[in-house]
Amino acid sequence: MDRTQVGRSLVRHFLERWEGDEALVVLLRSSATNEEAAQRMHEIFGTQIQPLAASFVSAEQSRARAGLIATQILGMALCRFVLRLPPVVEMTRDEIIDSLAPTIQRYLGLPDA
């Protein structure tokens, strides 16, 4: 994979997953008040984002970087799919990708496209 496209690919992946899976939206909604749901979210991000971060940054930094990436992905998902904030809902998938990808790239220590 082109290192300048990792952020775009990651944001696109999660957008496609959230848009197509109401169960993930319910899980996100529930995770704020339900420990079991929160644990499931930890597992999802631990198995998907942590290894990705570890492939680009040092082992010492990978947990923190994965956590920062999760803030962007979960924040977007919360605002778009749970809170349904109009400015975020009105954005196209490409606009969200264009906005978040550079931040993900920076968190991974990768060059921007």
ABEGO torsion letter per residue (X at the ends): XBAAAAAAAAAAAAAAAAAABAAAAAAAAAAAABAAAAAAAAAAAAAAAAAAAAAABBAAAAAAAAAAAAAAAAAAAAAAAAAGBAAAAABBAAAAAAAAAAAAAAAAGBBBX
